[in-house]
């Protein structure tokens, strides 16, 4: 049996969540002798999928002051950015995703160990395919390269999975060269010719990035966008004084309608003082998890059905220059929005025919050379085909939540097995914890999860 003074901790996933956890674990005195393994198949651990693309037009949608890896040092990233070449004429208001990827990689590199180093984090450039329970409550993390790491604790930091197929039941389009299932795949968009017709599914931040990337690459033809709500992300307002927290005004609300009514009352109060809606919404950010948790399952479902799209537009905003570019393209007729849902995609030679319709209606057909799926990630762990997820699911070690937002966990992030009890030694953080918090994808939330989980494992 491994001594408690020498635990083995394996983190599966080397994006932001895994990086933040590795750094926080190394800050725990009680884990000074721990063996920490990081499983990440990409060329460099740290950036993950979100911050790997080396495209300067892909901007962060949060200002640098809110993006530190360390909750106790909020200005850490801003100070790092000020020393970088892109800040020679002044730090940008919204840094590039590539710059943030460098920041994550450089911070993680400080703790990565040489092959024989006892005190660093051991990086394995591979993928985990299974983590069965073995003797003494440990788990044998099996990697695709044949390595097995017997671990006391295994933490899933898997991030987001690509969007599911947007339409069915005919799935032939998935193999068509003009269908782009994952816009983040390296070089994917550069296969699109400058005069070819393009249709984007979704109008969130990913669609904005894809639109700007295509224009940067010289694409000239009009671009069609299909979105259920027909809205682009709202633009960030100029920096202003924080609005006072008003959680007490809706702390007792257990319905969506009640919470919305309380929020609207606060909006009217703010408007009377000449204050916009953005700082009012932002004042609730520390309490969003508590608000979500107070709603019964039926109310959470009601929110997802009726308000989640509007919430995404207001909450996940675009840098002003990106919003202005989208408005310019739209005014020039280079972008056309269709309100509706993609119902079918049919290959027809070099083209793809796309049926778009409102709910319950037959809809109309559009044609494009390329269809890019910019819809949200697949969150349903009952459908995710990742080998590790499949093996844990089949073993009953993880439980998708009823709303299919992620995984059921206890208060510390331990996975709940199919019997409702915590799976021995299995934890998670990041987007998989959306059932507990709903908002569980942004840096401020994830770095707090990493710090809390590191402290818990150290205890």
N, C-alpha and C positions, 0 to 999 in steps of 0.2 A: 504494500500500500504506500502510495506517495505521501511524504510528510506534508502537512499543511503549510510548512515554510517553503516548499518547493512545488507549488501547483503548476499545472500545465493548462494554459488558456489558449484556445484556438479561435481566431476571428475569421469568419468566412466572408470575404468581401473587403476590398481595399479602396473603396470610394470614400466620400466624406465621412460617413458614419463609422466605418471601420478604422479610418485614419484617426478620427477624433477619439475613439475608444482606445486605440493602441497608445496614443500620446497620454491620455488620462491614466491608463493603467501604469505606465512607466513613471507617473508622478506619485504613485501610492507607495509610501515607505514599506508597508506591510507586504508588498509584492516585489520588493527589490530583487529577490532571488527567483521569482517566477519565470518559467519558460513561456514566452508569448510567441505564438505563430500567427502569421497573417497570410491568408490564401487569396491571391489576386493574380489572374492570368494575363492581365494587360502588361504592356511593355514596361510601364512605370507605375508603381503603386502610389495612391494618393488622389489623383484627379477623378478616378472612376469614369463612368460614362458621361456624366453631366459636364465635366470640365476638361475633357480630353481634346475635343476638336480645336485645331489650331487655326481658327478663323477670327480675325479681329472684329468682324461685324457681329459676332455672337457676344452680346453684353449681359452682364449680371443684371438682374432686375431689382437689386437692393443696393443701397449706397454702402461704400466701404466700411463706414463706422459700425455697421451691424453684422459684419461678416468674420469677426475674429474666430479662430478655432477655440479660443479659451474664454469661457464666460467670465472669468475673474480678471481678464485683461481685454476689455472691449475694444481698445484701439489697436490691437496687435496687427491685424491685417492692414489697416489704414497706414500705420507706420511703415510696414513692409512695402506697401505699394508706393509710398513717397520716395523710396530709395531705388525704384526700378526705372529702366530707360524710358518707359512710356510716360513717366511723370516728369521728364526733364523740363517740360514747359508748364508744369503744374499737374497735380494728380487729377485724373479724370473723375467726374462726378459718378459715373457708372463704369467700372472697370470691365475688361473683357473676361469671358469665361476662361480663356487660355491663361491669362495672368493668374487667375485664382487657382487654376490647376497647378501652375508652377509653385505657388505659395504652399499648397497642400503637400506637393511632392518634396519640397525643400524642408518643410517642418518634419515630415515623416522620415526623411533621410537622416535626420539627426539621431534617430533612435534605432535605425536599421542596423543589425549586427553583422559583422563579417561571419563567414561560415562557421567558425569555431568560437564566436563570441558568446559568453554566457549571459551578458546583461542586456543585450539589445533585443529587438524584435526580429524574429527569423521570418523572412519573406520567402514564400513558395510560389513560384510562377506556374501555377496549375489551377485546376478547379477541384472542388470537393464534390464527390459523387455519392457518398453515404456517410452516416455517422451513427452506426448501431451501438446500442448499450452493451457494455461488456462487464467484466468483474468490477466489484467495489464501486458501482455507480458511475464508472468512467465511460467514455465513448471513444470508439476507434474511428477517427476521421480518415476516410480513405480518399486519396487524391487520384486524379486521372493519370498521373505519371507513375503510379504504383506505390507511392509513399503512404504509410499509415502513421498517424499521430494519435497516440493514446492520450486523451485529454480529460482533465477534471471538469473543465467548463468549455462549452462550445457556444459561440455567439454568432448568430446569423445577422450579417450586415449586408443583405443582398441587394438593397436599393430597389430601383424600379425595373420591372420587366416590360419588354416592348408591347405596344398596343395589340389587342386581339384582332383577328380578322374582322373588318368592319361590316361585312355583309355575307349572306349565305342564302340558300344552302349550296349553290354552285360555287365551288372554291377554285376553279381552274385559274382564276385571275392571280392567285397567290404565286403561280409559277410563270406569270407573264413578265417579260423584262421591263415593262413599263410600270409595274406595280412596286412601290417602295414601302415595304412593311415597316421599316424602321428608319426614320430620316437621319438618325445619328450614326448610322453605319458609315465608316470612313469611305470617302469618295463617291457615296451614293448619288448625291445631287449633281455631281459633275458629269454624270452620264446623260444629263438632260441637255438637248440642243437648244440654241438661242431662240429658234423660231417654233419650237414644239409646244403644243398645248399642254398645260399643266392644271390639274385639279387637286386642291388640298382638302383633306377631310379634317375639319376642326379649325377653330379660329383663336386658339389660346396662344400662350407664349411660344410654344414650339412652332406653330404656324407662322408667327411673326419672324422668328429666326430663319425659317426656311425661305420665306418670301424675300427677306433682305439678302440671304446668301445667293439666291437665284439672280437677283438684280446685280449683286456684286460680281457674279460670274458672267454677266453680259446677257442674261436672258431678256428677250424683248417682247415676246408675245404676251397677250393678256392672260391673267391667271384667275381661275375660278376657285372660289372658296365655298365649301358647303359646311354649315354649322347649324345646329338645332336652334340656338337662340339668336344667331345672327349678329353677335356683338364681338368686337375686339376687346382685348384687355384695356382697362382704364389707364390713363397716363399718371405717373407720379406727379404730385403737386410739389411746388417749391418747399424747401425745408422751412418748417415753422415750429413754434413752441409746442411741446407735447400737450395734448388735451388731458385734463384730469381724469383719472380712472373713475368709472361709474359702475363697476361691477355690482355694487350693493343694490342698484336700482333694478337689476334683473336676476339677482342671486336666487330668488325664490321661484323664478319662472320655470315651469316644467313642460311648457309647450312651445312650439315654434312660433305660433301666433303671439303668445305673450311676450316672448323675447324680442320679436320684431317690433311689437308695439312699444316696448320700453326703449328700444334703440331709436325708433322714430321720434319719440318724445325728446330724447337727448339731441337728435339732429336739429329739431326745432329750437331747442335752447341754444345750441351752438350757432345756428344760422342767425339768431337774433343778436349775437355778438360778432357777426361777420366772419365766422369760422366755417370752413368747408367740411365736407363729410369725411375726407381722408384721415385727418388726425383723430376724429371721433371713433372711426372704426379701429384705427391703430391703438387707441387707448385700451381696447378690450383684448389685445393680443395675449398678454400674460394669462388671461382667464378663459381663453377659448376652450381649452380642454375641460375645465370645470363646467362651463355652460353646456357643452356637448354631453358630458356625462350625466347631467341632471335630467336630460330628456329620456323618456322611455323609448324602447326600441321602435314603437310605432311612430313616435315623433321624429326620431332620427331618420326613419324611412321617408317620412313626409318631407323633411328638409332635402333629402337627396333627390326626391322626385321633382320638387317644385322650385327649390331655391339654390341648389348646388351650382348650377350654371351661372346665375347672377352673382353668387358669392365669389366664384372664381374670377369673374371679370373685375369685381371691386377689390378683392383681397390680393390677388396676384397681378400686380400692375406692371406696366411696361415703362422703360426709360422714356423720357419725353421725346428724345430724338427718334426713337423707334416708332412711337405713336404718330409723330409728325410725318415720318416717311410713309407709313401705311395710309395716312390721310391724303398725302400727295398722290400716291399711286392710285388710290380710289377715285380722287377727283379727276385724274387724267384718263380714267377708263382702263387702267392697266390691271386693276383688281376688281372683280365682281363677286359680290356676296349672294349666295343662295341660302335662304332660310329653309331648313329641312334636314332630313336624315337620309343617309345613303342606304338604299334598300337592296340593290343588286349591283354587281359589277360583272360585265360579260366581255370576255376577250373577243375581238373582231379584227383579225390580222394584226397589224402594228398598233391598232388602237384599242382603247378600253371604253366600253359604253357603260355609263353609270346612271342608274335610276335613282332619282332624288324625289322624296315626297314627304309632306307633312304626315303626322300620325293618322292612320286610318284612310289615307288617300292613295290613289295609284301613283300619282306624281308624274314627273316628266323625265326624259332621257337627255343626258349630257354626254359629250364625247371628248376624250383627251388622249394624248400620246402617253402621258405619265399621270399616275394617281399616287399621291404621297399621303400616307396615313399619319396625320398629326394629332390624332385623338389621344386621350389620356392613357397612361400605362395600364397594363393588366394587373388588377389588384386581387383577383379572386384566386386564393391559394388552392382551391379545389380544381382549378383548371391549369395552373402553372405546370409546365412540363420539365422544368429544371430537374436533373437527376437527383440531386440532394433533396429537393423539396418532395419529389415523388417518393423517395425511399422513406423519408420521415413520415409522410402522410400515410403510406401503406402500413407503416409500423404503429400508427396511432399516436405518434409523438407530437403532432401538431394539429390544431383545429382551426379551420377557416371560420371567421365570424359569420353570423346569420346574414349580415348585409353585404358580405363579400367585399369588405374593404381591406382585409389583411388577416392577421392572426389573433386569436384569443391569448391573452397573457395575464399574469398576475401584476401586482403593482410595481414589481421590480423588473419586469420584462421577461420573466420566465415563461416559456411556452406552456400552455395548458394542453394536456393530452386529451384523447377522446373520452377519458373517464372523468374529466374535469379537474384532475390533479396536475400539479406542475411536473413536467417531464424532467427527470434527473439531469442536471448539468446543462440544460438547453435554454439559451436566452436569445433575445432578439432586440434590435433597436432600429429606428428609422421608419421608413414608409410602411413597414409591416405592422406598426403599432397604431395605425390610423383608427382601428376600432376603439381604442382607449381615448384618443385625443382629437380625432378627425384631422386636425392640422399637425402633421408629423413628417414633413418633407423639407422644411426650410432650416437654414443654418442655426438660427437662435434656438429653435426647439431641439434639434438633433444634438447640439453641443451640450445642452443641459442633460439630455438622456445619457450621453456618453459619460459625463462626469458623475451622474448619479449611479449608473451601473458599475463604473470602476470602483466607486466608494463601497458599493454593496459587495462586490466580489472580494474586495480587500478585507471586508469585515468577516 
